[in-house]
Amino acid sequence: MTAPLSATDPQSSTLSGMTRLHARVLARLTGAGEARRSEVFFADQGRVIGVLVGLSVIGSVAVAAGPFVLRHLVDDALPTGRVRDLVVPVLLLGALLVFESAVLSLRMALIARLGGVVSVRIRQTVNAHLQRLPFAFFPRSQQGEVMTVMTNDVLAAQNAISATVQAVICRVADIAVGSVVVFVLDWRLSLVVLVFAPATLVIVRSGRRRLAALSRHQRELDGELMARLADTSSVSGALHVRLFDRVDHELARFDEGGAELLAAAREQARLTSRVRFLVNLGVVVTLTVVVALGAWLVSSERTTLGTVAALGGALLVSFGPLSSAVDLRTELSGAGASFRRIFALLDVPPDEVRARFDGPALARPRPPAAPAAPAAPVRPVGGPGVDLTLEDVWFAYDPAAPGGAGDPGWDLHGVSLRVAAGTTTAVVGSSGAGKTTIAYLASGVHRPQRGRVLLDGVPLDEIPPSRLHTDVGVVPQDPHLFHDTIAANLRYGRLDATDDELRAALDAAHLSDLLDRLPEGLATRVGARGYRLSGGERQRLAIARVLLQSPRVLVLDEATSALDTVSEAAVRAALDRLAVGRTCLVIAHRLSTVIDADRIYVLDRGRVVEDGTHHDLLADGGAYARLYRPSTV
């Protein structure tokens, strides 16, 4: 990949001007204003574009020399009837064709290289931005839409950038040089071109808008179809299709979407073929008139046969690109929708805290105009055990935060709680009370709209994410296992862990028997979302991952909910050993698991209604007592 341009590079202004021009032309051809922003993906490729310009001019000049050699062959060499007079022009024509083919091959290789650079950079940029988005983005988005952006849309953008290079640099050079040759050969015959060529251009432009609309519609239908496929072919989606026996229903939905896509493709093909036929008809009519007029001029000895033959070749060079311009317009029109989706995703605001510590997701190759100011020093988080505090926290999942305190749109209403260093605090309540939301806030996954979450007195917003997620370990209610080996899933807790440390973590989570029965041991792949393992094994593997992380704060969100009685007791013993000297926040539905907690907070509809020890809360006979008695029946 070409090195980034330096601010002191004497050619930087020229090269950057080339990329800006390319981006403007791309925006014009695709009909998407966002396409102009694509300059960031090839900002340091000005030298490549410059070489392409040079090769295009050289190739076009070589092609333009052909008609003059052809005129000499027809007018001067052939009439002599001597073979030796034919050798030089024939060899020269062959040499020109070979040279033009070599230039074309090199040009196509550079265009492919530019397209590859752009494709990789778009995917890197989109992926970097996705990793920096707040977690709230993902529950609201559809996985298939993101995958469509990373596959179809990136490919369309890559093809569009390469196609604009081909159209703007290569074809413009061919048309310009060919047009000059036509006028040089015979100005009278060139007047015919001036009469008929505009009509051909009008035909191309007349079909542009309709082709653009059809192409965008087809691209949107394709994206919807792929999103539907991604939704039903995921592990959980495929499971529910079969649980509810909706195979026929999904087949019908997919066939309906496929039929709409096919209808759009057919309409686009009909319009493309019609426009292309009219363009070819215009080219044929122009050539016919030129040849007829040329024949008359030859018969009246006002021009030569070689001039007419050479002019016909020059016209093919000039008009040839117009025929393929119809297909190019179709491809670029669809790319406009792709650019809009790519930059719509990149315009989603990243997580503010991560952006402050990590910098912008869209890394530009060129250096900033001024050095960035150094980040403010972060207060250290001290001690082996740290306090975890929520101070008057208000939170709503709706990104448009509700109004005042009486607004029912809040999911948490002024929650305050404290988990003292080295103690275990439980949060209990009925379903939907806000328990898991507390876990997400405590781990920094979500940020409150009001109030603060503090770790040892330091607001989470002032702690770098890398440090925060080292100090805080979370075992969620539904742990995710990647479609990878047991070792790779465990090392998510600590990337540099040795195999012995992995086995020790599994042993602490009472999973050593799992390795004993698997022939590949740590190298065993767990399947998509860990479906090769039982629910209890998945949960214990997730616990082993956090055990390996050895955080100072443990957040257990229904961590033992999927375990049977024997497994729960074993894992509870391992967690009890790990909890010594550490701060533990336990989110629990089964109250029998938190009887020994140092403090229990009771949530009801997003509010803390009680707190105290198990015995005190039972004695009060309030909300906790009402929850506890049915749970122990």
Buried (B, 14 or more C-beta within 10 A) or exposed (E): EBEBBEEEBEEBEEBBEBBBEBBEBBBBBBBBEBBBBBBBBBBBBBBBBBEBBEBBBBBBBBBBBBBBBBBBBBBEBBEEEEEEBBEEBBEBBEEBEEBBEEBBEBBBEBBEBBBEBBBBBBBEBBEBBBEBBBEBBEEEBBEBBBBBBBEBBBBBBBBBBBBBBBBBBBBBBBBBBBBBBBBBBBEEBBEBBEEBBEEBEEBBEEBBEBBBBBBBBBBBBBBBBBBBBBBBEBEEBBEEBEEEEBEEEBEEBBEEBEEBBEEBBEBBEEBBEEBBEBBBEBBEBBBEBBBEBBEEBBEEEEBBBBBBBBBBBBBBBBBBBBBBBBBBBBBBBBBBBBBBBBBEBBEEEBBEBBBBBBEEBBEBBBEEEEEEEEEEEEEEBEEEBBBBBBBEBBBBBEEEBBEEEEEEEBBBBBBEBBBBBBBBBBBBBBEEBBBBBBBBBBBBBBBBBBBBBBBBEBBBBBBBBEBBBBBBBBBBBBBEBEBBBBBBBBBBBBEEBEEEBBBBBBBBBBBEEBBEEBEEBBEBBBEBBBBBBBBBBBBBBBBBBBBBBBBBBBBBBBBBBBBEEEBBEBBBEBBEEBBEEBBBBBBBBEBEBBBEBBBBBBBBBBBBBBBBBBEEBBEEEBBBBEBBEEEEE
